[in-house]
Amino acid sequence: MASVMRAAVPVLRIGEEARAREFYLGVLGLSEVFAHRFEPGLPLYLRVRRDRLELDLSEHTGDGTPGTVVWVAVDDVAALQGELAARWDAGAAPQVDDAAPGGPTLEVGDPFGNVLRFCQPG
């Protein structure tokens, strides 16, 4: 009997809790699942979720690498772009690339150099 694999949860390196919360919870609209510190003042490990997307955000040295790219399938990339544009600084919201390989794609960078590619596969 083979073991069943489940969805992966990428670990993204973050540098500062307040900026991470503002971006992932405020801008992207994810919700906190849990937050962990071994002791007060030590690095944060935070899991966030929206629908079926889960990401772990870590301040721990050795967890994740700044500049990581995560590809996320979405049902309606134009609707997501509109939602993000309403929360973004005026004129600075990312745009959908309709010619991207794999389908229309909205590429969003976080404050720490990580990239989320939201793609609407054909």
MOPAC internal coordinates of N, CA, C and O (Angstrom, degrees):
PM7 1SCF
backbone

  N    0.0000 0     0.00 0     0.00 0    0    0    0
  C    1.4515 1     0.00 0     0.00 0    1    0    0
  C    1.5296 1   108.29 1     0.00 0    2    1    0
  O    1.2310 1   120.40 1   -51.75 1    3    2    1
  N    1.3147 1   116.84 1   128.25 1    3    2    1
  C    1.4590 1   121.89 1  -178.41 1    5    3    2
  C    1.5224 1   110.75 1   -85.04 1    6    5    3
  O    1.2310 1   121.32 1   -30.25 1    7    6    5
  N    1.3056 1   115.08 1   149.75 1    7    6    5
  C    1.4622 1   121.07 1   175.50 1    9    7    6
  C    1.5233 1   109.38 1   -75.49 1   10    9    7
  O    1.2310 1   120.43 1   -37.89 1   11   10    9
  N    1.3087 1   116.77 1   142.11 1   11   10    9
  C    1.4617 1   122.28 1   178.66 1   13   11   10
  C    1.5235 1   109.12 1   -88.93 1   14   13   11
  O    1.2310 1   120.62 1   -54.61 1   15   14   13
  N    1.3278 1   116.42 1   125.39 1   15   14   13
  C    1.4619 1   120.54 1   176.11 1   17   15   14
  C    1.5223 1   108.92 1   -87.50 1   18   17   15
  O    1.2310 1   121.35 1   -34.38 1   19   18   17
  N    1.3008 1   115.03 1   145.62 1   19   18   17
  C    1.4642 1   121.22 1   179.67 1   21   19   18
  C    1.5156 1   109.34 1  -113.00 1   22   21   19
  O    1.2310 1   120.71 1    -4.44 1   23   22   21
  N    1.3157 1   116.26 1   175.56 1   23   22   21
  C    1.4662 1   121.14 1  -178.73 1   25   23   22
  C    1.5252 1   110.58 1   -60.05 1   26   25   23
  O    1.2310 1   120.80 1   -39.59 1   27   26   25
  N    1.3082 1   116.08 1   140.41 1   27   26   25
  C    1.4640 1   121.79 1   176.38 1   29   27   26
  C    1.5271 1   110.14 1   -74.85 1   30   29   27
  O    1.2310 1   120.80 1   -29.31 1   31   30   29
  N    1.3210 1   116.07 1   150.69 1   31   30   29
  C    1.4646 1   121.98 1   173.79 1   33   31   30
  C    1.5229 1   106.98 1  -118.99 1   34   33   31
  O    1.2310 1   120.24 1   -78.43 1   35   34   33
  N    1.3350 1   117.15 1   101.57 1   35   34   33
  C    1.4672 1   119.14 1  -179.88 1   37   35   34
  C    1.5273 1   111.39 1   -62.86 1   38   37   35
  O    1.2310 1   121.14 1   -35.31 1   39   38   37
  N    1.3350 1   115.42 1   144.69 1   39   38   37
  C    1.4669 1   121.77 1   175.02 1   41   39   38
  C    1.5228 1   106.95 1  -106.90 1   42   41   39
  O    1.2310 1   120.74 1   -62.25 1   43   42   41
  N    1.3274 1   116.18 1   117.75 1   43   42   41
  C    1.4624 1   121.97 1   179.48 1   45   43   42
  C    1.5185 1   109.59 1  -106.70 1   46   45   43
  O    1.2310 1   120.87 1   -43.94 1   47   46   45
  N    1.3054 1   115.94 1   136.06 1   47   46   45
  C    1.4653 1   121.39 1   178.66 1   49   47   46
  C    1.5210 1   108.84 1   -78.00 1   50   49   47
  O    1.2310 1   120.59 1   -49.70 1   51   50   49
  N    1.3103 1   116.49 1   130.30 1   51   50   49
  C    1.4604 1   122.52 1   175.29 1   53   51   50
  C    1.5170 1   108.04 1  -120.61 1   54   53   51
  O    1.2310 1   120.88 1   -20.90 1   55   54   53
  N    1.3305 1   115.92 1   159.10 1   55   54   53
  C    1.4430 1   119.26 1  -176.91 1   57   55   54
  C    1.5076 1   114.67 1  -111.70 1   58   57   55
  O    1.2310 1   120.52 1   164.02 1   59   58   57
  N    1.3135 1   116.61 1   -15.98 1   59   58   57
  C    1.4633 1   118.61 1  -173.10 1   61   59   58
  C    1.5279 1   109.05 1  -158.38 1   62   61   59
  O    1.2310 1   120.60 1   -58.62 1   63   62   61
  N    1.3086 1   116.46 1   121.38 1   63   62   61
  C    1.4598 1   121.74 1  -174.49 1   65   63   62
  C    1.5296 1   113.38 1   -55.69 1   66   65   63
  O    1.2310 1   119.57 1   131.17 1   67   66   65
  N    1.3148 1   118.42 1   -48.83 1   67   66   65
  C    1.4673 1   120.26 1  -175.77 1   69   67   66
  C    1.5269 1   111.83 1   -59.71 1   70   69   67
  O    1.2310 1   120.23 1   136.27 1   71   70   69
  N    1.3218 1   117.16 1   -43.73 1   71   70   69
  C    1.4740 1   120.68 1   179.23 1   73   71   70
  C    1.5237 1   111.15 1   -67.52 1   74   73   71
  O    1.2310 1   120.56 1   142.38 1   75   74   73
  N    1.3323 1   116.53 1   -37.62 1   75   74   73
  C    1.4653 1   120.10 1   178.50 1   77   75   74
  C    1.5245 1   110.78 1   -64.74 1   78   77   75
  O    1.2310 1   120.52 1   134.40 1   79   78   77
  N    1.3155 1   116.61 1   -45.60 1   79   78   77
  C    1.4698 1   119.99 1   179.34 1   81   79   78
  C    1.5338 1   110.86 1   -63.68 1   82   81   79
  O    1.2310 1   120.29 1   137.26 1   83   82   81
  N    1.3187 1   117.06 1   -42.74 1   83   82   81
  C    1.4676 1   120.40 1   179.48 1   85   83   82
  C    1.5266 1   110.72 1   -59.17 1   86   85   83
  O    1.2310 1   120.46 1   135.66 1   87   86   85
  N    1.3388 1   116.72 1   -44.34 1   87   86   85
  C    1.4582 1   120.49 1  -176.97 1   89   87   86
  C    1.5292 1   112.05 1   -74.71 1   90   89   87
  O    1.2310 1   120.16 1   124.05 1   91   90   89
  N    1.3348 1   117.30 1   -55.95 1   91   90   89
  C    1.4570 1   120.40 1  -173.00 1   93   91   90
  C    1.5268 1   113.37 1   -72.80 1   94   93   91
  O    1.2310 1   119.88 1   141.45 1   95   94   93
  N    1.3208 1   117.84 1   -38.55 1   95   94   93
  C    1.4572 1   120.44 1   179.38 1   97   95   94
  C    1.5200 1   111.41 1   -87.85 1   98   97   95
  O    1.2310 1   120.63 1   134.68 1   99   98   97
  N    1.3374 1   116.40 1   -45.32 1   99   98   97
  C    1.4656 1   120.46 1  -176.38 1  101   99   98
  C    1.5097 1   114.29 1   -76.45 1  102  101   99
  O    1.2310 1   120.16 1   126.53 1  103  102  101
  N    1.3276 1   117.29 1   -53.47 1  103  102  101
  C    1.4703 1   121.09 1  -175.55 1  105  103  102
  C    1.5254 1   111.69 1   -79.99 1  106  105  103
  O    1.2310 1   120.31 1   129.01 1  107  106  105
  N    1.3294 1   117.02 1   -50.99 1  107  106  105
  C    1.4668 1   118.90 1  -176.21 1  109  107  106
  C    1.5245 1   113.58 1   -82.24 1  110  109  107
  O    1.2310 1   120.04 1   164.12 1  111  110  109
  N    1.3162 1   117.53 1   -15.88 1  111  110  109
  C    1.4614 1   120.26 1   176.60 1  113  111  110
  C    1.5174 1   114.79 1    76.63 1  114  113  111
  O    1.2310 1   120.02 1  -154.75 1  115  114  113
  N    1.3386 1   117.57 1    25.25 1  115  114  113
  C    1.4575 1   120.81 1   175.23 1  117  115  114
  C    1.5231 1   108.64 1   -81.98 1  118  117  115
  O    1.2310 1   120.76 1   -18.05 1  119  118  117
  N    1.3256 1   116.15 1   161.95 1  119  118  117
  C    1.4670 1   121.84 1   178.76 1  121  119  118
  C    1.5219 1   109.92 1  -114.51 1  122  121  119
  O    1.2310 1   121.06 1   -31.94 1  123  122  121
  N    1.3202 1   115.57 1   148.06 1  123  122  121
  C    1.4599 1   120.38 1   176.94 1  125  123  122
  C    1.5202 1   110.22 1   -72.86 1  126  125  123
  O    1.2310 1   120.78 1   -49.71 1  127  126  125
  N    1.3369 1   116.12 1   130.29 1  127  126  125
  C    1.4584 1   121.98 1   174.52 1  129  127  126
  C    1.5223 1   109.13 1   -94.56 1  130  129  127
  O    1.2310 1   120.47 1   130.59 1  131  130  129
  N    1.3343 1   116.71 1   -49.41 1  131  130  129
  C    1.4532 1   121.33 1   174.14 1  133  131  130
  C    1.5200 1   109.09 1  -158.75 1  134  133  131
  O    1.2310 1   121.29 1   -21.37 1  135  134  133
  N    1.3309 1   115.13 1   158.63 1  135  134  133
  C    1.4634 1   122.62 1   174.18 1  137  135  134
  C    1.5267 1   106.64 1  -131.84 1  138  137  135
  O    1.2310 1   120.82 1   -39.72 1  139  138  137
  N    1.3376 1   116.03 1   140.28 1  139  138  137
  C    1.4583 1   119.87 1  -178.37 1  141  139  138
  C    1.5236 1   110.93 1  -138.12 1  142  141  139
  O    1.2310 1   121.62 1   -41.90 1  143  142  141
  N    1.3273 1   114.50 1   138.10 1  143  142  141
  C    1.4691 1   123.45 1   169.58 1  145  143  142
  C    1.5201 1   105.98 1  -137.06 1  146  145  143
  O    1.2310 1   120.16 1   -38.93 1  147  146  145
  N    1.3285 1   117.30 1   141.07 1  147  146  145
  C    1.4548 1   119.47 1   176.74 1  149  147  146
  C    1.5191 1   111.07 1   -66.82 1  150  149  147
  O    1.2310 1   120.74 1   145.17 1  151  150  149
  N    1.3366 1   116.19 1   -34.83 1  151  150  149
  C    1.4650 1   122.52 1   176.26 1  153  151  150
  C    1.5199 1   107.08 1  -153.83 1  154  153  151
  O    1.2310 1   119.77 1   -22.06 1  155  154  153
  N    1.3387 1   118.05 1   157.94 1  155  154  153
  C    1.4614 1   119.91 1   176.19 1  157  155  154
  C    1.5245 1   110.63 1   -54.85 1  158  157  155
  O    1.2310 1   121.12 1   -41.89 1  159  158  157
  N    1.3146 1   115.46 1   138.11 1  159  158  157
  C    1.4569 1   120.68 1   178.70 1  161  159  158
  C    1.5177 1   114.49 1    88.38 1  162  161  159
  O    1.2310 1   120.12 1   168.99 1  163  162  161
  N    1.3279 1   117.37 1   -11.01 1  163  162  161
  C    1.4598 1   120.65 1   177.46 1  165  163  162
  C    1.5372 1   109.63 1   -87.79 1  166  165  163
  O    1.2310 1   119.81 1   -12.29 1  167  166  165
  N    1.3321 1   117.97 1   167.71 1  167  166  165
  C    1.4607 1   120.86 1  -175.90 1  169  167  166
  C    1.5316 1   113.41 1   -57.73 1  170  169  167
  O    1.2310 1   121.92 1   -30.44 1  171  170  169
  N    1.3200 1   113.93 1   149.56 1  171  170  169
  C    1.4611 1   123.07 1  -179.62 1  173  171  170
  C    1.5228 1   110.70 1   -90.42 1  174  173  171
  O    1.2310 1   120.92 1   -36.54 1  175  174  173
  N    1.3260 1   115.84 1   143.46 1  175  174  173
  C    1.4697 1   123.50 1   167.44 1  177  175  174
  C    1.5221 1   105.30 1  -125.34 1  178  177  175
  O    1.2310 1   120.41 1   -60.62 1  179  178  177
  N    1.3238 1   116.82 1   119.38 1  179  178  177
  C    1.4645 1   122.18 1  -170.65 1  181  179  178
  C    1.5189 1   109.64 1  -129.81 1  182  181  179
  O    1.2310 1   120.04 1   -51.37 1  183  182  181
  N    1.3282 1   117.53 1   128.63 1  183  182  181
  C    1.4721 1   121.44 1   172.59 1  185  183  182
  C    1.5212 1   108.52 1  -102.96 1  186  185  183
  O    1.2310 1   121.43 1   -46.09 1  187  186  185
  N    1.3364 1   114.86 1   133.91 1  187  186  185
  C    1.4598 1   121.87 1   178.38 1  189  187  186
  C    1.5265 1   108.85 1  -125.65 1  190  189  187
  O    1.2310 1   120.81 1   -23.69 1  191  190  189
  N    1.3390 1   116.05 1   156.31 1  191  190  189
  C    1.4633 1   120.96 1  -175.69 1  193  191  190
  C    1.5238 1   110.37 1  -148.92 1  194  193  191
  O    1.2310 1   122.38 1   -32.00 1  195  194  193
  N    1.3146 1   113.05 1   148.00 1  195  194  193
  C    1.4618 1   121.31 1   167.88 1  197  195  194
  C    1.5211 1   106.16 1  -150.05 1  198  197  195
  O    1.2310 1   120.60 1   -56.50 1  199  198  197
  N    1.3049 1   116.47 1   123.50 1  199  198  197
  C    1.4571 1   121.86 1  -175.46 1  201  199  198
  C    1.5260 1   108.49 1    53.27 1  202  201  199
  O    1.2310 1   119.48 1    59.74 1  203  202  201
  N    1.3410 1   118.60 1  -120.26 1  203  202  201
  C    1.4630 1   120.82 1  -178.93 1  205  203  202
  C    1.5278 1   113.02 1   -99.30 1  206  205  203
  O    1.2310 1   119.98 1  -177.48 1  207  206  205
  N    1.3264 1   117.64 1     2.52 1  207  206  205
  C    1.4643 1   121.79 1   177.31 1  209  207  206
  C    1.5251 1   109.59 1   -85.91 1  210  209  207
  O    1.2310 1   120.63 1   -53.00 1  211  210  209
  N    1.3283 1   116.40 1   127.00 1  211  210  209
  C    1.4610 1   122.22 1   172.00 1  213  211  210
  C    1.5177 1   108.13 1  -126.88 1  214  213  211
  O    1.2310 1   121.09 1   -43.29 1  215  214  213
  N    1.3309 1   115.52 1   136.71 1  215  214  213
  C    1.4589 1   122.56 1   176.79 1  217  215  214
  C    1.5186 1   108.39 1  -132.61 1  218  217  215
  O    1.2310 1   120.93 1   -37.98 1  219  218  217
  N    1.3119 1   115.83 1   142.02 1  219  218  217
  C    1.4604 1   120.79 1   170.54 1  221  219  218
  C    1.5202 1   107.33 1  -104.12 1  222  221  219
  O    1.2310 1   120.92 1   -46.29 1  223  222  221
  N    1.3130 1   115.84 1   133.71 1  223  222  221
  C    1.4614 1   123.15 1  -179.44 1  225  223  222
  C    1.5189 1   107.17 1  -115.92 1  226  225  223
  O    1.2310 1   120.45 1   -52.61 1  227  226  225
  N    1.3216 1   116.74 1   127.39 1  227  226  225
  C    1.4605 1   119.17 1  -172.49 1  229  227  226
  C    1.5264 1   112.47 1  -133.32 1  230  229  227
  O    1.2310 1   121.35 1   -44.40 1  231  230  229
  N    1.3295 1   115.02 1   135.60 1  231  230  229
  C    1.4617 1   121.78 1   171.90 1  233  231  230
  C    1.5276 1   111.09 1   -91.68 1  234  233  231
  O    1.2310 1   119.62 1   177.53 1  235  234  233
  N    1.3314 1   118.33 1    -2.47 1  235  234  233
  C    1.4631 1   122.23 1  -175.95 1  237  235  234
  C    1.5204 1   111.46 1   -72.95 1  238  237  235
  O    1.2310 1   120.64 1   -48.24 1  239  238  237
  N    1.3336 1   116.37 1   131.76 1  239  238  237
  C    1.4576 1   121.98 1   173.74 1  241  239  238
  C    1.5280 1   108.13 1   -58.99 1  242  241  239
  O    1.2310 1   120.94 1   -47.58 1  243  242  241
  N    1.3247 1   115.80 1   132.42 1  243  242  241
  C    1.4540 1   120.48 1   179.87 1  245  243  242
  C    1.5108 1   114.21 1    95.45 1  246  245  243
  O    1.2310 1   119.64 1   164.93 1  247  246  245
  N    1.3186 1   118.29 1   -15.07 1  247  246  245
  C    1.4658 1   121.54 1   176.38 1  249  247  246
  C    1.5196 1   109.02 1   -91.79 1  250  249  247
  O    1.2310 1   120.50 1   -58.59 1  251  250  249
  N    1.3016 1   116.65 1   121.41 1  251  250  249
  C    1.4615 1   120.55 1   178.09 1  253  251  250
  C    1.5148 1   111.18 1    65.84 1  254  253  251
  O    1.2310 1   121.65 1    -8.73 1  255  254  253
  N    1.3036 1   114.46 1   171.27 1  255  254  253
  C    1.4583 1   122.70 1   178.97 1  257  255  254
  C    1.5152 1   107.71 1  -134.65 1  258  257  255
  O    1.2310 1   119.16 1   -55.67 1  259  258  257
  N    1.3272 1   119.21 1   124.33 1  259  258  257
  C    1.4683 1   119.05 1   176.11 1  261  259  258
  C    1.5265 1   109.57 1   -54.03 1  262  261  259
  O    1.2310 1   120.77 1   -42.22 1  263  262  261
  N    1.3174 1   116.13 1   137.78 1  263  262  261
  C    1.4548 1   121.26 1  -178.32 1  265  263  262
  C    1.5150 1   112.91 1    98.64 1  266  265  263
  O    1.2310 1   120.02 1  -173.94 1  267  266  265
  N    1.3267 1   117.57 1     6.06 1  267  266  265
  C    1.4575 1   121.18 1   178.03 1  269  267  266
  C    1.5261 1   109.98 1   -67.22 1  270  269  267
  O    1.2310 1   120.99 1   -35.99 1  271  270  269
  N    1.3377 1   115.71 1   144.01 1  271  270  269
  C    1.4609 1   121.99 1   176.58 1  273  271  270
  C    1.5222 1   108.41 1  -111.49 1  274  273  271
  O    1.2310 1   120.58 1   -49.11 1  275  274  273
  N    1.3366 1   116.50 1   130.89 1  275  274  273
  C    1.4571 1   121.97 1   176.35 1  277  275  274
  C    1.5225 1   107.47 1  -119.36 1  278  277  275
  O    1.2310 1   120.70 1   -54.42 1  279  278  277
  N    1.3420 1   116.26 1   125.58 1  279  278  277
  C    1.4620 1   122.58 1   179.10 1  281  279  278
  C    1.5215 1   107.60 1   -95.13 1  282  281  279
  O    1.2310 1   120.51 1   -53.41 1  283  282  281
  N    1.3500 1   116.64 1   126.59 1  283  282  281
  C    1.4570 1   122.09 1  -175.98 1  285  283  282
  C    1.5238 1   109.06 1  -126.75 1  286  285  283
  O    1.2310 1   120.02 1   -60.29 1  287  286  285
  N    1.3374 1   117.57 1   119.71 1  287  286  285
  C    1.4644 1   121.53 1   175.65 1  289  287  286
  C    1.5269 1   109.16 1   -75.10 1  290  289  287
  O    1.2310 1   120.89 1   -44.17 1  291  290  289
  N    1.3349 1   115.91 1   135.83 1  291  290  289
  C    1.4671 1   122.00 1   176.76 1  293  291  290
  C    1.5303 1   108.75 1  -130.45 1  294  293  291
  O    1.2310 1   120.71 1   -22.87 1  295  294  293
  N    1.3321 1   116.24 1   157.13 1  295  294  293
  C    1.4565 1   121.27 1   179.93 1  297  295  294
  C    1.5230 1   112.74 1   -79.09 1  298  297  295
  O    1.2310 1   120.30 1   145.74 1  299  298  297
  N    1.3424 1   117.03 1   -34.26 1  299  298  297
  C    1.4679 1   120.97 1  -175.11 1  301  299  298
  C    1.5241 1   109.16 1  -144.75 1  302  301  299
  O    1.2310 1   120.66 1   -87.96 1  303  302  301
  N    1.3250 1   116.35 1    92.04 1  303  302  301
  C    1.4584 1   121.08 1  -175.61 1  305  303  302
  C    1.5323 1   111.49 1   -67.39 1  306  305  303
  O    1.2310 1   119.76 1   147.49 1  307  306  305
  N    1.3354 1   118.07 1   -32.51 1  307  306  305
  C    1.4675 1   120.69 1   179.03 1  309  307  306
  C    1.5337 1   110.52 1   -66.11 1  310  309  307
  O    1.2310 1   120.28 1   140.08 1  311  310  309
  N    1.3184 1   117.07 1   -39.92 1  311  310  309
  C    1.4650 1   120.09 1   177.60 1  313  311  310
  C    1.5244 1   110.67 1   -64.97 1  314  313  311
  O    1.2310 1   120.52 1   139.44 1  315  314  313
  N    1.3436 1   116.61 1   -40.56 1  315  314  313
  C    1.4691 1   120.04 1   177.63 1  317  315  314
  C    1.5262 1   110.09 1   -63.42 1  318  317  315
  O    1.2310 1   119.85 1   137.39 1  319  318  317
  N    1.3145 1   117.90 1   -42.61 1  319  318  317
  C    1.4613 1   121.13 1   179.18 1  321  319  318
  C    1.5249 1   110.20 1   -60.52 1  322  321  319
  O    1.2310 1   119.91 1   137.01 1  323  322  321
  N    1.3175 1   117.78 1   -42.99 1  323  322  321
  C    1.4555 1   120.96 1   177.94 1  325  323  322
  C    1.5147 1   112.58 1   -62.39 1  326  325  323
  O    1.2310 1   120.80 1   139.22 1  327  326  325
  N    1.3105 1   116.07 1   -40.78 1  327  326  325
  C    1.4586 1   121.00 1   178.16 1  329  327  326
  C    1.5252 1   111.06 1   -63.39 1  330  329  327
  O    1.2310 1   120.45 1   134.02 1  331  330  329
  N    1.3352 1   116.74 1   -45.98 1  331  330  329
  C    1.4628 1   120.38 1  -179.70 1  333  331  330
  C    1.5196 1   111.45 1   -67.78 1  334  333  331
  O    1.2310 1   120.26 1   141.99 1  335  334  333
  N    1.3271 1   117.11 1   -38.01 1  335  334  333
  C    1.4670 1   120.78 1   179.55 1  337  335  334
  C    1.5234 1   111.44 1   -60.08 1  338  337  335
  O    1.2310 1   120.40 1   146.38 1  339  338  337
  N    1.3264 1   116.85 1   -33.62 1  339  338  337
  C    1.4643 1   120.71 1   179.24 1  341  339  338
  C    1.5262 1   111.69 1   -68.30 1  342  341  339
  O    1.2310 1   120.17 1   157.05 1  343  342  341
  N    1.3477 1   117.28 1   -22.95 1  343  342  341
  C    1.4666 1   121.23 1  -179.19 1  345  343  342
  C    1.5185 1   112.88 1  -101.68 1  346  345  343
  O    1.2310 1   119.70 1   169.23 1  347  346  345
  N    1.3136 1   118.17 1   -10.77 1  347  346  345
  C    1.4614 1   123.74 1  -172.64 1  349  347  346
  C    1.5217 1   110.12 1   -87.28 1  350  349  347
  O    1.2310 1   120.27 1   -17.85 1  351  350  349
  N    1.3254 1   117.09 1   162.15 1  351  350  349
  C    1.4550 1   121.08 1   171.96 1  353  351  350
  C    1.5230 1   108.65 1   -61.18 1  354  353  351
  O    1.2310 1   120.22 1   -38.89 1  355  354  353
  N    1.2952 1   117.19 1   141.11 1  355  354  353
  C    1.4646 1   121.97 1  -176.54 1  357  355  354
  C    1.5203 1   111.62 1   -51.45 1  358  357  355
  O    1.2310 1   120.88 1   -50.95 1  359  358  357
  N    1.3253 1   115.92 1   129.05 1  359  358  357
  C    1.4525 1   121.71 1   175.86 1  361  359  358
  C    1.5172 1   115.33 1    77.68 1  362  361  359
  O    1.2310 1   119.30 1   174.36 1  363  362  361
  N    1.3333 1   118.95 1    -5.64 1  363  362  361
  C    1.4635 1   120.89 1  -175.43 1  365  363  362
  C    1.5247 1   113.11 1  -103.95 1  366  365  363
  O    1.2310 1   119.93 1   179.33 1  367  366  365
  N    1.3208 1   117.73 1    -0.67 1  367  366  365
  C    1.4630 1   120.28 1  -177.19 1  369  367  366
  C    1.5229 1   110.64 1   -66.67 1  370  369  367
  O    1.2310 1   120.02 1   -40.55 1  371  370  369
  N    1.3200 1   117.57 1   139.45 1  371  370  369
  C    1.4616 1   120.44 1   177.58 1  373  371  370
  C    1.5250 1   110.87 1   -64.76 1  374  373  371
  O    1.2310 1   121.04 1   -25.59 1  375  374  373
  N    1.3150 1   115.62 1   154.41 1  375  374  373
  C    1.4585 1   121.91 1  -178.02 1  377  375  374
  C    1.5259 1   110.20 1  -110.75 1  378  377  375
  O    1.2310 1   120.79 1   -23.93 1  379  378  377
  N    1.3176 1   116.09 1   156.07 1  379  378  377
  C    1.4567 1   122.17 1   178.17 1  381  379  378
  C    1.5255 1   109.00 1   -77.10 1  382  381  379
  O    1.2310 1   121.08 1   -46.65 1  383  382  381
  N    1.3233 1   115.54 1   133.35 1  383  382  381
  C    1.4662 1   122.38 1   173.83 1  385  383  382
  C    1.5219 1   106.66 1   -98.63 1  386  385  383
  O    1.2310 1   120.84 1   -78.10 1  387  386  385
  N    1.3375 1   116.01 1   101.90 1  387  386  385
  C    1.4646 1   120.88 1  -176.99 1  389  387  386
  C    1.5206 1   113.01 1   -70.26 1  390  389  387
  O    1.2310 1   119.71 1   161.53 1  391  390  389
  N    1.3316 1   118.15 1   -18.47 1  391  390  389
  C    1.4616 1   122.26 1  -177.55 1  393  391  390
  C    1.5293 1   113.06 1   -98.82 1  394  393  391
  O    1.2310 1   119.62 1  -171.62 1  395  394  393
  N    1.3074 1   118.33 1     8.38 1  395  394  393
  C    1.4691 1   121.27 1  -177.60 1  397  395  394
  C    1.5304 1   110.58 1   -66.42 1  398  397  395
  O    1.2310 1   120.35 1   -35.10 1  399  398  397
  N    1.3246 1   116.94 1   144.90 1  399  398  397
  C    1.4630 1   119.41 1   175.93 1  401  399  398
  C    1.5289 1   109.99 1   -60.81 1  402  401  399
  O    1.2310 1   120.03 1   -43.70 1  403  402  401
  N    1.2826 1   117.55 1   136.30 1  403  402  401
  C    1.4607 1   120.96 1   178.98 1  405  403  402
  C    1.5105 1   113.44 1    94.09 1  406  405  403
  O    1.2310 1   119.90 1   169.98 1  407  406  405
  N    1.3216 1   117.79 1   -10.02 1  407  406  405
  C    1.4562 1   121.50 1   179.48 1  409  407  406
  C    1.5136 1   111.45 1   123.83 1  410  409  407
  O    1.2310 1   120.44 1    -8.20 1  411  410  409
  N    1.3293 1   116.77 1   171.80 1  411  410  409
  C    1.4676 1   120.23 1   179.12 1  413  411  410
  C    1.5321 1   110.70 1   -53.57 1  414  413  411
  O    1.2310 1   121.12 1   -47.47 1  415  414  413
  N    1.3297 1   115.46 1   132.53 1  415  414  413
  C    1.4685 1   121.06 1  -171.79 1  417  415  414
  C    1.5131 1   111.21 1  -132.43 1  418  417  415
  O    1.2310 1   121.32 1   -41.16 1  419  418  417
  N    1.3151 1   115.08 1   138.84 1  419  418  417
  C    1.4527 1   123.70 1   174.57 1  421  419  418
  C    1.5209 1   106.82 1  -114.12 1  422  421  419
  O    1.2310 1   119.97 1   -67.23 1  423  422  421
  N    1.3234 1   117.66 1   112.77 1  423  422  421
  C    1.4604 1   122.01 1  -178.20 1  425  423  422
  C    1.5234 1   108.99 1   -99.14 1  426  425  423
  O    1.2310 1   121.17 1   -56.05 1  427  426  425
  N    1.3304 1   115.36 1   123.95 1  427  426  425
  C    1.4661 1   121.78 1  -176.04 1  429  427  426
  C    1.5233 1   108.98 1  -125.89 1  430  429  427
  O    1.2310 1   120.25 1   -55.81 1  431  430  429
  N    1.3272 1   117.12 1   124.19 1  431  430  429
  C    1.4583 1   121.71 1   176.72 1  433  431  430
  C    1.5086 1   111.32 1   -95.36 1  434  433  431
  O    1.2310 1   120.66 1   -40.65 1  435  434  433
  N    1.3309 1   116.35 1   139.35 1  435  434  433
  C    1.4642 1   119.60 1   176.09 1  437  435  434
  C    1.5343 1   109.59 1   -88.79 1  438  437  435
  O    1.2310 1   119.52 1    -6.38 1  439  438  437
  N    1.3244 1   118.51 1   173.62 1  439  438  437
  C    1.4743 1   120.83 1  -177.74 1  441  439  438
  C    1.5305 1   114.57 1   -66.98 1  442  441  439
  O    1.2310 1   119.75 1   174.69 1  443  442  441
  N    1.3373 1   118.09 1    -5.31 1  443  442  441
  C    1.4611 1   121.39 1  -173.75 1  445  443  442
  C    1.5236 1   112.33 1  -114.10 1  446  445  443
  O    1.2310 1   120.00 1  -171.03 1  447  446  445
  N    1.3301 1   117.60 1     8.97 1  447  446  445
  C    1.4540 1   121.68 1   177.33 1  449  447  446
  C    1.5159 1   114.75 1    93.26 1  450  449  447
  O    1.2310 1   119.67 1  -179.78 1  451  450  449
  N    1.3224 1   118.24 1     0.22 1  451  450  449
  C    1.4597 1   121.06 1   175.71 1  453  451  450
  C    1.5245 1   109.23 1   -80.62 1  454  453  451
  O    1.2310 1   120.45 1   -25.90 1  455  454  453
  N    1.3208 1   116.75 1   154.10 1  455  454  453
  C    1.4649 1   121.43 1  -177.83 1  457  455  454
  C    1.5214 1   109.38 1  -126.58 1  458  457  455
  O    1.2310 1   121.21 1   -47.79 1  459  458  457
  N    1.3251 1   115.29 1   132.21 1  459  458  457
  C    1.4703 1   121.78 1   173.23 1  461  459  458
  C    1.5149 1   106.52 1  -109.16 1  462  461  459
  O    1.2310 1   120.59 1   -58.02 1  463  462  461
  N    1.3316 1   116.48 1   121.98 1  463  462  461
  C    1.4709 1   121.83 1   177.75 1  465  463  462
  C    1.5148 1   107.59 1  -105.92 1  466  465  463
  O    1.2310 1   121.09 1   -75.16 1  467  466  465
  N    1.3168 1   115.52 1   104.84 1  467  466  465
  C    1.4593 1   121.67 1   177.64 1  469  467  466
  C    1.5199 1   107.91 1   -89.43 1  470  469  467
  O    1.2310 1   120.71 1   -63.50 1  471  470  469
  N    1.3327 1   116.24 1   116.50 1  471  470  469
  C    1.4560 1   120.74 1  -172.90 1  473  471  470
  C    1.5288 1   110.14 1  -123.34 1  474  473  471
  O    1.2310 1   121.48 1   -40.22 1  475  474  473
  N    1.3198 1   114.76 1   139.78 1  475  474  473
  C    1.4657 1   121.32 1   175.23 1  477  475  474
  C    1.5265 1   107.70 1  -104.21 1  478  477  475
  O    1.2310 1   120.73 1   -85.88 1  479  478  477
  N    1.3424 1   116.21 1    94.12 1  479  478  477
  C    1.4681 1   118.49 1  -177.65 1  481  479  478
  C    1.5223 1   111.24 1   -64.09 1  482  481  479
  O    1.2310 1   121.46 1   -29.00 1  483  482  481
  N    1.3425 1   114.80 1   151.00 1  483  482  481
  C    1.4666 1   120.64 1  -178.71 1  485  483  482
  C    1.4842 1   114.40 1   -73.70 1  486  485  483
  O    1.2310 1   120.10 1   180.00 1  487  486  485

